[in-house]
Amino acid sequence: MTPKNTRALTLFAGLLLTAPLALLARPDGAAAAAAGSTLPSAPTANQATAAKLVYGLLSDSRYAYRPRALDDALSADMYKRYLESLDPNKQFFTAADIGRFDAYKNQLDDAIKSGDLTPAYSIFATYRQRVDERVAYARGLLKQNANFDFGGSERYDYDRKEAPWVGDAAALDVLWKQSVRNDWLRLKLAGKKPDDIAKTLDKRYANMGKSIGELKGEDVFQTFVNSYANAIDPHTDYLTPKSADNFNMTMSLSLDGIGAQLQKQDDVVAIREVIPGGPAARSNLVKPGDRIVGVGQGDSGQMEDVIGWRIDDVVAKIRGPKGSKVRLDVIPAEAGQDSKPNRIVLVRDKVRLEEQAAKSEIIDIPAAGDAPAKRIGVIKLPGFYQDFEGRRKNANDYASATRDVAKLLVKLRADKVDGVVLDLRNNGGGSLNEAIELTGLFIDRGPVVQVRESGGRVSVEGDSDNGIAWEGPLAVLINRGSASASEIFAGAIQDYGRGLVIGETSFGKGTVQNLVDLDRWPANEGARFGQVKLTIAQFFRVSGGSTQNKGVVPDLAFPVSVDATEYGESTYDNALPWTKIASVQHTSYGNFAPLLPKLETLHSARIAGDKEFQWWSQDVAQFREERAKKWISLNEADRRAERDREDAKRKQRQEERKTLGLALDPLADDATDDGLASSERDIVKDAAREKLADKRPDPLLRESASILADAVRLLNNDRQLSAQVLPTATRPGHWAD
């Protein structure tokens, strides 16, 4: 496959956040299937071949943007990353274990090349043994709860990422005792009785062990191969066939199934949410909280008891081709676990995940003195999604972020809004094509992004369509979680002077990935080897600068909620450095520099009297202060006093909202730490609470709308300023009339 063919495949510029195995073994880990399953001690023939194929890709400069030789130096890097994936908080392995593992440090390169991954499985076998030992120790401590003393000055150090490995099991006992005591204290402060606390935690720790016991060889294989892929660069990943299917589903915002969001609770998979419009919703036969205990295919396929199964295995049985039938044995939420299940039949269909699609709303900005009221439209875009397969088939209804935003802009125009804020907070990216096409909705033809491939060739990708979907005032709201495709869009809007960029400096991911199917080479009929999300290029703004490491810096900044040393591209030890290339000619629709001081003055004056913005700023400062500590007190009096202060603060703020006529916080009476893991809560109430969280007051979004309204007013009222900011000959529309 030539580099050109590689690039012709699906390109995307988004983050893929894969959970390490160790996340399954935290003290708050979810329930899983029965422990004691036998894990293969060696890879399958397909996995051995897949390892070699991954090596061929990542070591070849025709494919990888920054290939690295797979030698002893890279092996040592892989070794470090594999240990971090298994035990990131250093709570299972001892220094003695690491001493034994060190023999493998320079052998992992040979393991990948040969497909003999014995070292990876050997390390994992010890990991699973250590988890079992820690679970046994934690459960044993619960029987001694009368000896728990919460009156001293001890503390729980919960962040040990930079700490050294402890010497032996006795030292681990000390760490785990602090962890168990913290779990106990949280439940005690939440009002739980000792017997209930012991029962809850015993089940939690038992489930932690089960979660590791249910892992399969493919889980270990993916984690180990990713220690190699992630050593190349932070955004190169290996996906097993199952993981690749889930990734493509996320990108397309659609799946073929029954239309229900599932969650594991103890040994049973329950329905957390019924997706509107899907087969489950149309049937009126299931509801949130119902438990699925059996699955059968078609009209007569054998019913399989799925109690104790991994949730992804249950999901795989329930999903299937559109138009096919699936039979489910369901125990209603209100019935006991031993009740006789109801058998229902559903016909699978294509389900659109609307909750993750673009949405709009309107914020009314009241008049201020002589300044008239303004209506600002808001479009919230959580990701740059695209149904690649649907687009290739030229389907009429394929999912597309740009198509959805274009429809929302038509609606907002009909509602006569004075400006639009595009909210890209925590938008981790997605399709590169969508970023380019979305930019095209706001500019009239022109370059959007420059892409430099591994050989150094630079191509310019842009909007070739005439016309603009929205010519009016525009602002883009970003934060540290806005990455990749979000940065391409925000950077282009900023370079063109097409709109204001507001918020925090973005993530700083300036690379492009391609999803390469490893089954392409052997021409397999079925999925056997998985896929690689491979970094093949770096993107640059039309102004020539990269977003890599530095991110997009907003025109008007809000207080930093997450420090660059804690989150973002700059935290990766092998991230590409920032660099710059030549700019490309592009239209300058405006220059907001003369306007920014006036906007900053108005913004500062407004937030000085904005209670909700002040509360948010205070909470951010408190969060950052507490995060920097990396520990929490185990003194009950101190923790109770802290809890009481938080309760009082929350109640006081709610009362002030009432007095000031502000929107109430729907979670004001339900924000205290209950000490429970998600899988331990009432699934229906927890899902409802999650929905309410989306309705909480959002002072940052409201302030962004106010800033855009200020800009419109200033440019309308000051012709001289308007001429400086938006030259008549180049402005695309009606910022100022």
Secondary structure by P-SEA (a helix, b strand, c coil): ccaaaaaaccccbbbbbbbcccccccccccccccccccccccccaaaaaaaaaaaaaaaccccccbbbbbcaaaaaaaaaaaaaaaccccccccaaaaaaaccccccaaaaaaaccaaaaaaaaaaaaaaaaaaaaaaaaaaaaccccccccccccccccccccccccaaaaaaaaaaaaaaaaaaaaaacccaaaaaaaaaaaaaaaaaaaaaccaaaaaaaaaaaaaaaaccccccccaaaaaaaaaaaaccccccbbbbbbccccccccccccccccccccccccccccccccccccccccccccccaaaaaaaacccccbbbbbbccccccccccbbbbbbbbbcccccccccbbbbbbbbcccccccbbbbbbbbbcccccaaaaaaacccccccaaaaaaaaaaaaaaaccccccccccccccccaaaaaaaaaacccccccccccccccbbbbbbccccccccccbbbbbbcccccaaaaaaaaaaaaaccbbbbccccccccbbbbbcccccccccccccbbbbbcccccccccccccccccccccccccccccccccccccccccccccccccccccccccccccaaaaaaaaaaaaaaacaaaaaaaaaaaaaaaaaaaccccccaaaaaaaaaaaaaaaaaaaaaaaaacccccccccccccccccccccaaaaaaaaaaaaaacccaaaaaaaaaaaaaaaaaaacaaaaaaccccccccccccc
